[in-house]
Amino acid sequence: MSYKKRVTLAVTGASGSGYFLHLLKTLLVSDCQVYLLLSDAAKIVLATECDEIWPDDLDALNIYLQNRFTVNSEQLTVLGNKDWFSVVASGSSCPSKMVICPCSGGTLASIAMGLSNNLIQRAADVVIKEKGQLIVMPRETPFSVIHLQNMLTLSKLGVVVMPLAPGFYYKPQTIDEIQLFMVAKVLDHLKIKHSALPRWCDAIQ
Ligand SMILES: Cc1cc2nc3c(=O)[nH]c(=O)nc-3n(C[C@H](O)[C@H](O)[C@H](O)COP(=O)(O)O)c2cc1C
């Protein structure tokens, strides 16, 4: 089966894992093939913020998420943190599009330094070197000079730095609607059609 787009989606241990859950669901509903990467800290934040306790075992996690989102193993694959033989670890096989949502200050720094200490950092390093499309979604406040410098470094490399800073002009009524604002921004940048939110011109009335 061929999907509209192949996307690597990574979630790290910054606050805002609800954004990630909406983004994953929207990508799958939009007929994207998703390679999913989770940091250890991301699992802690998911449990803390969203009461999402996910299986530690990779095979069990794959089955759990495929059942939950009613997709097959081709459309959604969760990869291990050190799976250096996976498709996302090499420029010859990785998707050209990658999103890190949310992106911790630690992962931001590691990518800006090119450390490639885990599969998330390596996959980002590969997308940058292959001149693909990388979107990082940092969440911290206030930003320190370290964060800002790392964002500038990545932005100069062509990475889209999209802080988790939703707008409120469309008068969101729920947390879900606030989170969908950012999801819509990501899909717009990836040029994936969606109906997550009304457009600017339709929202202001
Ligand atoms: C509940 C919780 C919320 C956190 N929120 C943030 C945050 O908003 N931004 C951030 O940069 N780090 C945050 N952290 C700290 C990161 O999880 C920590 O620095 C971790 O080492 C990041 O590792 P990772 O980038 O591999 O996920 C938070 C940690 C926890 C437990």
The ligand as an SDF file (V2000), in Angstrom:
LIG
                    3D

 31 33  0  0  0  0  0  0  0  0999 V2000
    6.7890   16.5090   33.7050 C   0  0  0  0  0  0  0  0  0  0  0  0
    8.0420   17.0320   33.0510 C   0  0  0  0  0  0  0  0  0  0  0  0
    7.9790   18.1600   32.2810 C   0  0  0  0  0  0  0  0  0  0  0  0
    9.1240   18.6640   31.6370 C   0  0  0  0  0  0  0  0  0  0  0  0
    8.9840   19.7760   30.8600 N   0  0  0  0  0  0  0  0  0  0  0  0
   10.0390   20.2080   30.1330 C   0  0  0  0  0  0  0  0  0  0  0  0
    9.8800   21.2890   29.2140 C   0  0  0  0  0  0  0  0  0  0  0  0
    8.8050   21.8590   29.0600 O   0  0  0  0  0  0  0  0  0  0  0  0
   10.9420   21.6350   28.4560 N   0  0  0  0  0  0  0  0  0  0  0  0
   12.1480   20.9950   28.5460 C   0  0  0  0  0  0  0  0  0  0  0  0
   13.0720   21.3510   27.7930 O   0  0  0  0  0  0  0  0  0  0  0  0
   12.3470   19.9710   29.4320 N   0  0  0  0  0  0  0  0  0  0  0  0
   11.3220   19.5690   30.2280 C   0  0  0  0  0  0  0  0  0  0  0  0
   11.4830   18.5090   31.1120 N   0  0  0  0  0  0  0  0  0  0  0  0
   12.8230   17.9570   31.3160 C   0  0  0  0  0  0  0  0  0  0  0  0
   13.2180   16.9290   30.2490 C   0  0  0  0  0  0  0  0  0  0  0  0
   12.3260   15.8500   30.2700 O   0  0  0  0  0  0  0  0  0  0  0  0
   14.6470   16.4250   30.5480 C   0  0  0  0  0  0  0  0  0  0  0  0
   15.5750   17.4870   30.3350 O   0  0  0  0  0  0  0  0  0  0  0  0
   15.0360   15.2240   29.7170 C   0  0  0  0  0  0  0  0  0  0  0  0
   16.3920   14.8850   29.9790 O   0  0  0  0  0  0  0  0  0  0  0  0
   14.8920   15.4560   28.2320 C   0  0  0  0  0  0  0  0  0  0  0  0
   15.3340   14.2960   27.5610 O   0  0  0  0  0  0  0  0  0  0  0  0
   14.8950   13.9650   26.0570 P   0  0  0  0  0  0  0  0  0  0  0  0
   15.2340   15.1920   25.2620 O   0  0  0  0  0  0  0  0  0  0  0  0
   15.7070   12.8040   25.6890 O   0  0  0  0  0  0  0  0  0  0  0  0
   13.4390   13.6740   26.0700 O   0  0  0  0  0  0  0  0  0  0  0  0
   10.3610   18.0050   31.7850 C   0  0  0  0  0  0  0  0  0  0  0  0
   10.4180   16.8350   32.5580 C   0  0  0  0  0  0  0  0  0  0  0  0
    9.2720   16.3620   33.1730 C   0  0  0  0  0  0  0  0  0  0  0  0
    9.3600   15.1020   34.0040 C   0  0  0  0  0  0  0  0  0  0  0  0
  1  2  1  0
  2  3  1  0
  2 30  2  0
  3  4  2  0
  4  5  1  0
  4 28  1  0
  5  6  2  0
  6  7  1  0
  6 13  1  0
  7  8  2  0
  7  9  1  0
  9 10  1  0
 10 11  2  0
 10 12  1  0
 12 13  2  0
 13 14  1  0
 14 15  1  0
 14 28  1  0
 15 16  1  0
 16 17  1  0
 16 18  1  0
 18 19  1  0
 18 20  1  0
 20 21  1  0
 20 22  1  0
 22 23  1  0
 23 24  1  0
 24 25  2  0
 24 26  1  0
 24 27  1  0
 28 29  2  0
 29 30  1  0
 30 31  1  0
M  END
$$$$
